[in-house]
Amino acid sequence: MYLQIKDVSKTFGTFTALSGVDLSIEKNEFVSLLGPSGSGKSTLLRLIAGLEQPTTGQVLIDGQDVTALPPYQRGIAMVFQDFLLFPHMTVRENLLFPLRMLRMNRDDAEERIDWCCRILSLTALKDRFPNQLSGGQQQRVALGRGLVCRPKVLLLDEPLANLDRELRRDMEIEIRSYQIQLGIPFVYVTHNQEEALSMSDKIAVVNKGGIEDFAEKSAVYDRPKTRFIAQFVGRSNVFTGPVEAATEGKAIQWHGQRIALGQALNDSNASSASAYIKIEDTLIEAANANPSGKIAGTLRDVIFRGQYAEYLVTVDGGQEVVASSIDSATRVKPGDPVLLSWDTAKLDVFPDEVAA
Ligand code: ATP
């Protein structure tokens, strides 16, 4: 493993910001730390960078214990959300600055700047000042200031948060391509699941100072390991209620509806549970389809999201369910009676209470 966090904890006074964090990242991996505000993502990144000291635990880079080393001796670089470029310096001078701090000789520094500009497509912009650059170009220079030192690890703390949506999407693709070219680990902090899902190999889901899961992004998305992940990643309908057992398998009683659980909870004696189904796995049909095993309701509204639409359905009992899977031949409009269904194998089920 190239970057290892071993049983790291961090307290600020009496507040525990991180506890018992383990993370092992390989040399060519792009890892996102994904979690809500205040969960401890930035603190973890700052501990890797050496901007904070862990209360307990170790940080290893390339086999070396760097826990006691200051940031500039760790061979890491960090890119922040507020990428502060020096306004009175050209792109070239902005990139030269970190190399001067390393006391690199002039010829090597120029060579390094040329290399960095080639990778980041900045060669034609080398003599411009920051105010003569677009937002995306400025962001590339900020990345360049991290990469020009040829770090062993690049740490990025919400670097795209201030960019507009379209530019963000372009930059996501660019940042991922730089990581592949350079073959070093990128550790990317974000609370934006789309960013984490589009760029990463793996996602570490951070919640309340701990890592709830660290896995391939598809596993995090398709098979959430915890209830928190099921709520936080993707968009799901949630059915919470008492569990009833029947010969055909267990089910949740949800506002007068029976949510069949298939094989889920077979080994559990939970008396109540929550089942999550992603909205893209929730199928809506016109009410003239075969109703068996489906949930009946009334289409309340359709929200167009560009590439897909969300169908807001009020089911019998008054609850709302969102569906975004529909057969292309189906025509439904608000007010129409509809049916909802899904593949029970796609439900993520978490027990709430275990019967005594
Ligand atoms: P955000 O997405 O909002 O940046 P985050 O997940 O990065 O959130 P952190 O910045 O790591 O969260 O903060 C985790 C917790 O630790 C927060 O409750 C924060 O208030 C607290 N914290 C961070 N730094 C300090 C500090 N220097 N002193 C005291 N508390 C701190």
Residues whose N, C-alpha, C, O or C-beta is under 5 A from the ligand:
A	BS01	ATP	F12 A17 P36 S37 G38 S39 G40 K41 S42 T43 L44
